[in-house]
């Protein structure tokens, strides 16, 4: 945990996986016997290293393979790992070469934004499940260039219901109309990682998303010391929104999806 805490925004998901309990976790050590890498080998292969070349210990092993759905981690480390390991994986269907990592502190939250006004900002209820799950699935489909789905499958619906029941799903409305949604994914004592950031397409370009997300971030910062997220580098509109709120770039990820 001390090793992972050196890069809290990069390693929040891996840290939370370890805290969650059983799983296949591996360590890499340097010549002095100190930890220089941590890896979770599951459907998502997630790792952290001290230096990019420390990924060589994992790429030279038999970890990961045909059942892996995604490889994700700091960009330089993912690139180094892939050089040595790609022979035992299928060709990725999606490659995200640049995914900037952003962080927000209480001091960094923008104070120049107007108040959210008449927004209803808070955690979601199960009464909102069907609408929020449909938008969440539309976001996921758009991520991979798929057409918007007409209905939500039971697995995705159940996952969204669990997130809502845990009090981790946030939304903003005005007059009952959904303006914005997101949820808290991984958390540690140092940060909370925000995922599923989405504004319905018909509500974009009006300034609502900026004010709504800022209000949600303000509420979350009352209970978390910092917030973090990562975003595809080509999503310039989302990056501009995050920076207006006060997020600053701290690192960069890359992902290979199979």
C-alpha positions as CSV (number, residue, x, y, z in Angstrom):
1,X,0.0,0.0,0.0
2,X,2.9,2.4,0.7
3,X,4.2,1.7,-2.8
4,X,0.9,2.4,-4.4
5,X,0.4,5.6,-2.3
6,X,3.4,7.2,-4.1
7,X,1.1,7.7,-7.1
8,X,-2.4,7.9,-5.5
9,X,-4.2,9.1,-8.6
10,X,-2.6,6.5,-10.9
11,X,-3.1,3.6,-8.4
12,X,-6.5,4.3,-6.9
13,X,-8.2,1.4,-8.7
14,X,-5.5,-1.1,-8.0
15,X,-5.4,0.0,-4.4
16,X,-9.2,-0.5,-4.1
17,X,-9.0,-4.0,-5.7
18,X,-6.5,-5.1,-3.0
19,X,-8.7,-3.7,-0.2
20,X,-11.7,-5.4,-1.7
21,X,-10.3,-8.8,-0.9
22,X,-9.5,-12.0,-2.8
23,X,-7.8,-11.8,-6.2
24,X,-4.6,-12.6,-8.0
25,X,-2.0,-10.0,-7.1
26,X,1.7,-10.2,-7.9
27,X,4.7,-8.2,-6.8
28,X,7.9,-7.4,-8.7
29,X,11.0,-6.7,-6.7
30,X,14.3,-4.9,-7.5
31,X,17.8,-6.1,-6.8
32,X,17.6,-4.7,-3.3
33,X,14.4,-6.7,-2.5
34,X,12.2,-3.6,-2.6
35,X,8.8,-3.6,-4.3
36,X,9.0,-2.0,-7.8
37,X,5.7,-3.2,-9.3
38,X,2.2,-4.5,-8.4
39,X,-0.1,-6.3,-10.8
40,X,-3.7,-7.6,-10.6
41,X,-4.2,-10.5,-13.0
42,X,-7.9,-10.8,-13.8
43,X,-10.3,-9.9,-16.6
44,X,-8.7,-6.4,-16.3
45,X,-4.9,-6.6,-16.1
46,X,-4.0,-3.5,-14.0
47,X,-0.5,-2.7,-12.8
48,X,1.6,-0.1,-11.2
49,X,5.4,0.3,-11.5
50,X,8.0,2.6,-10.1
51,X,9.7,3.1,-13.6
52,X,8.5,2.0,-17.0
53,X,11.2,-0.6,-17.3
54,X,9.9,-2.3,-14.1
55,X,7.1,-3.6,-16.3
56,X,9.5,-6.0,-17.9
57,X,9.2,-8.3,-14.9
58,X,5.5,-8.8,-15.7
59,X,5.8,-8.9,-19.5
60,X,8.4,-11.7,-19.1
61,X,6.0,-13.8,-17.0
62,X,3.0,-15.8,-18.1
63,X,0.5,-13.4,-16.5
64,X,-2.5,-12.3,-18.5
65,X,-3.4,-13.9,-21.9
66,X,-6.4,-14.9,-24.0
67,X,-9.0,-14.3,-21.2
68,X,-7.8,-10.7,-20.5
69,X,-10.4,-8.1,-21.5
70,X,-8.4,-5.0,-20.9
71,X,-4.8,-3.8,-20.0
72,X,-4.7,-0.5,-18.3
73,X,-2.1,1.6,-16.4
74,X,0.3,4.5,-16.8
75,X,1.0,5.0,-20.5
76,X,4.8,4.4,-20.5
77,X,4.4,1.3,-18.4
78,X,1.6,-0.1,-20.6
79,X,3.7,0.5,-23.7
80,X,6.7,-1.2,-22.2
81,X,4.7,-4.2,-21.0
82,X,3.1,-4.6,-24.4
83,X,6.4,-4.7,-26.2
84,X,7.4,-7.8,-24.2
85,X,4.0,-9.5,-23.8
86,X,1.9,-9.0,-26.9
87,X,2.8,-12.4,-28.3
88,X,0.5,-14.1,-25.7
89,X,-2.5,-11.8,-26.3
90,X,-4.9,-11.4,-29.2
91,X,-4.8,-8.2,-31.1
92,X,-6.6,-5.4,-29.2
93,X,-9.9,-4.2,-30.7
94,X,-9.5,-0.8,-29.2
95,X,-6.3,1.0,-28.3
96,X,-6.4,4.2,-26.2
97,X,-2.9,5.6,-26.4
98,X,-3.5,8.8,-24.4
99,X,-5.8,9.0,-21.5
100,X,-4.9,12.0,-19.3
101,X,-5.4,11.6,-15.5
102,X,-6.9,14.6,-13.7
103,X,-7.2,15.5,-10.1
104,X,-9.2,18.0,-8.1
105,X,-8.5,19.4,-4.6
106,X,-10.7,21.4,-2.4
107,X,-8.5,24.4,-2.9
108,X,-8.5,23.9,-6.7
109,X,-12.3,23.8,-7.1
110,X,-13.2,26.8,-9.2
111,X,-14.9,29.6,-7.2
112,X,-15.7,31.8,-10.2
113,X,-18.5,29.6,-11.5
114,X,-22.1,30.8,-10.8
115,X,-24.1,28.8,-8.3
116,X,-26.0,25.8,-9.5
117,X,-29.3,27.7,-8.8
118,X,-32.4,25.6,-9.2
119,X,-30.5,22.3,-9.8
120,X,-31.5,19.3,-7.8
121,X,-28.1,17.8,-7.0
122,X,-27.6,14.6,-5.0
123,X,-27.3,10.9,-4.9
124,X,-29.7,8.9,-7.1
125,X,-32.5,6.7,-5.9
126,X,-33.7,3.4,-7.3
127,X,-36.7,5.2,-8.7
128,X,-34.3,6.7,-11.2
129,X,-32.6,3.4,-12.1
130,X,-34.1,2.8,-15.6
131,X,-33.3,6.3,-16.9
132,X,-29.8,6.4,-15.5
133,X,-28.9,2.9,-16.6
134,X,-30.0,3.6,-20.1
135,X,-27.9,6.8,-20.3
136,X,-25.0,4.9,-18.8
137,X,-25.3,2.2,-21.5
138,X,-25.5,4.9,-24.2
139,X,-22.3,6.4,-22.9
140,X,-20.6,3.0,-22.9
141,X,-21.8,2.3,-26.5
142,X,-20.6,5.7,-27.7
143,X,-17.2,5.0,-26.2
144,X,-16.7,2.2,-28.7
145,X,-18.6,3.7,-31.6
146,X,-21.6,1.4,-31.3
147,X,-25.2,2.6,-32.0
148,X,-27.2,3.8,-29.0
149,X,-29.0,0.8,-27.3
150,X,-32.8,0.7,-27.2
151,X,-32.9,-1.1,-23.9
152,X,-30.8,-2.0,-20.9
153,X,-29.7,-5.6,-20.4
154,X,-30.2,-7.2,-16.9
155,X,-26.5,-7.3,-16.1
156,X,-25.8,-3.7,-16.7
157,X,-29.1,-2.7,-14.9
158,X,-28.1,-4.8,-11.9
159,X,-24.7,-3.2,-11.7
160,X,-26.2,0.3,-11.9
161,X,-28.7,-0.7,-9.2
162,X,-25.9,-1.8,-6.9
163,X,-24.0,1.5,-7.4
164,X,-27.2,3.5,-6.6
165,X,-27.9,1.4,-3.5
166,X,-24.4,2.0,-2.3
167,X,-24.9,5.7,-2.5
168,X,-22.2,6.2,-5.1
169,X,-24.3,7.3,-8.0
170,X,-24.8,11.1,-8.4
171,X,-27.1,13.1,-10.7
172,X,-28.3,16.6,-11.3
173,X,-31.8,17.6,-12.5
174,X,-33.8,20.7,-13.1
175,X,-37.5,20.5,-13.0
176,X,-37.2,16.7,-13.2
177,X,-35.1,16.8,-16.3
178,X,-31.8,14.9,-16.1
179,X,-28.8,17.2,-16.8
180,X,-25.8,15.2,-15.6
181,X,-24.8,11.9,-14.1
182,X,-21.6,10.2,-12.8
183,X,-20.6,7.8,-10.0
184,X,-17.9,7.2,-7.6
185,X,-15.9,4.1,-8.5
186,X,-12.7,3.3,-6.7
187,X,-11.9,5.1,-3.4
188,X,-8.9,5.3,-1.1
189,X,-8.0,7.5,1.9
190,X,-6.3,9.8,-0.6
191,X,-8.9,10.2,-3.4
192,X,-12.2,9.1,-5.0
193,X,-12.2,8.2,-8.7
194,X,-15.1,9.5,-10.7
195,X,-16.5,7.4,-13.5
196,X,-19.4,7.3,-15.8
197,X,-19.4,11.1,-16.5
198,X,-22.2,11.9,-18.8
199,X,-24.6,14.7,-19.9
200,X,-27.5,13.8,-22.2
201,X,-26.6,15.1,-25.7
202,X,-29.7,17.3,-25.8
203,X,-28.5,19.1,-22.6
204,X,-25.0,19.9,-23.8
205,X,-23.7,23.3,-24.8
206,X,-25.8,25.2,-22.3
207,X,-23.4,25.4,-19.4
208,X,-25.5,23.0,-17.3
209,X,-23.0,20.2,-17.3
210,X,-20.2,22.5,-15.9
211,X,-22.4,23.8,-13.1
212,X,-23.9,20.4,-12.3
213,X,-20.6,18.6,-12.1
214,X,-19.0,21.4,-10.1
215,X,-21.9,21.1,-7.6
216,X,-21.4,17.3,-7.4
217,X,-17.6,17.7,-6.9
218,X,-18.2,20.3,-4.2
219,X,-20.4,17.8,-2.3
220,X,-17.9,14.9,-2.8
221,X,-15.0,17.0,-1.6
222,X,-16.8,17.4,1.8
223,X,-16.1,13.7,2.4
224,X,-13.0,13.0,0.2
225,X,-9.8,14.9,0.3
226,X,-9.4,14.9,-3.5
227,X,-11.2,13.6,-6.6
228,X,-9.7,12.1,-9.7
229,X,-10.6,10.7,-13.1
230,X,-9.1,9.8,-16.5
231,X,-10.4,10.7,-19.9
232,X,-9.7,9.9,-23.5
233,X,-7.3,12.4,-24.9
234,X,-9.4,13.0,-28.0
235,X,-12.4,14.0,-25.8
236,X,-11.5,17.7,-25.8
237,X,-15.0,18.9,-24.7
238,X,-14.9,16.8,-21.6
239,X,-11.3,17.9,-20.8
240,X,-12.3,21.6,-21.2
241,X,-15.2,21.0,-18.8
242,X,-12.9,19.4,-16.2
243,X,-10.4,22.2,-16.4
244,X,-13.1,24.8,-16.0
245,X,-14.1,23.2,-12.8
246,X,-10.5,23.2,-11.5
247,X,-9.2,19.7,-12.4
248,X,-5.5,19.6,-13.2
249,X,-3.6,17.1,-15.3
250,X,-1.4,14.9,-13.1
251,X,-0.5,11.8,-15.3
252,X,-1.4,9.8,-18.3
253,X,-2.9,6.4,-18.8
254,X,-3.2,4.1,-21.8
255,X,-5.6,1.1,-22.3
256,X,-5.7,-1.9,-24.6
257,X,-9.2,-3.4,-24.9
258,X,-9.8,-6.9,-26.3
